[in-house]
Amino acid sequence: MTHDPTASVQHRHRVRVYWEDTDAGGVVFYANYLKFFERARTEWLRGLGFSQERLRTEEGVMFVVSRTEVNYLRPARLDDELELTVSVRHAGRASMTIAQQAWCQQALLAEGEIRIGCVDAGTFRPQRIPSPILERIA
């Protein structure tokens, strides 16, 4: 995975690093970047007008992570304010590949590529991504 400077950022989300996000040295625990990325994707969908809870209860679909790849470049520390980005790399019928980055000021801290699948909320079988979502992200 390499950073694609031509990928357009569709959403930016800010988070503050708290004690609960860090290890004993005050550095963000590596797995917490996945939580930060998840929050950014959730707020991106919400900004497009799609609540994940409404998708589950009204449309009967939900998104699940099927693959992640993250490169950790620099540490984030307690009290840092991070800016997380969301960029759609590819949207298919039942899955999306999302590029995400974590920035602190001008420094790129981590970047990831996350594959998200759309599944039936009851059976977890693959489902088509609702067309209103695909229309909004095109």
N, C-alpha and C positions, 0 to 999 in steps of 0.2 A: 504494500500500500504506500502510495506517495501522495503528497499534498497536490491537489489540482487547483492552481490559482484561477483557472477559468470557471470552476464550479460556482454557480451563483448561490449566494446565501439567501435562503428563503425566510429564515427566522433567527433572531438573536435573543438569548435569555440570560439574565444575570443571576448569579448565586453568590452568597457569602460563604466562606469556609468557616465552620464552627468546630469546637473541640471534638464533637462526635464524628467529624469527618476525617480526623487525623489519627496518626499512630502516636506512639510514645514520644517521638521526636518532633511532633508538631507539623509533620508533613502529611498531606492528603494520602490516605490509604489508596492503593492503586484501584481496587474494586469500586471505590466511590465515584470514579469518573463515569462508570457505567450508570450509576444512579443519577448523576448530574445530566448525562446525555439523555436518559429516560425522561427526566423532568422537562428538558428542552423540547423533546419530541412531543410530549403531551401538550405543552403550551403552544407549540407550533400548530398542532391539530386544533386546539381550542381557538387559536387566532384565526383559523380558516373556517370556524363555525361548527366544529365537530367535537362533541364531548365523548370521550371514550366510554363513559358509563351509559350515555344514551345510545351509542352504537351497539353496545352489548345488550341493553334491555329492549330497545326499539327495533334495531336492525338485525339483532341476533348474531352479530359478528364482533370479533375482537382481534387485536394485533398481538402477535407473539414474536419474540426475538428468536431467529433460527440460527444466526451466526454473528459473531463479533470478532473484530480484529482491532486492536488498539496499540498505538505506538506512544510510549511515554518519553517525552523529550526533556522536560524540566519539572521540578517539583512545585506544587502549589503548597502554600503554608497557611497556618492559622490566621484568620482575619482577611486573607486575600479576597478581593472581589473578582470573580471569574465571569467571563463572557463566553457563553456556549453558542455555537452556531449549528444550524441544521440546513443541509443542502441535499436535495433529492438527486441522486446519481442516475437511478433507473427506476421506473415504475412499470411493472408488468401487470398481468391480469389479477394475480393473487399474491404478489409480493413486491416489496420496494427495497432498494438499496439506498441507504442514507449515509452521507458523509457528515461527520461531526468533528468539531474542534473545540478545545478549551483554551482560552486566552487569558492572560493576566497582563493588563496594560498592553504593551506591544509584543509580548513574548508568547509564542505558541508553546503550550505546555504538553498537550496530548492531542492526538487526532485518531479518529476511529472510523471504521466502516461497519455499519450495522445492517444486517438483512432482516427485514420485518415481513412476516407472513400474515395474511388475513385468514382467519379460521372461523368456523361455526362455533358460537359460544357454548354450545352444549356438547358437541361431539369432537371438537378440535380438528375436524377435517378441513382441508383447504377450501376457501370460498373466494369468489371474486371480490376484489376491493370495490366497495360501493362507487358507482359511477360519479356521484357528486364530488367525492374526494378526488378521483382521478381528474375530473374536469378542473378542479381548483388548483391542483399541483402541476398541471400541464404547462 
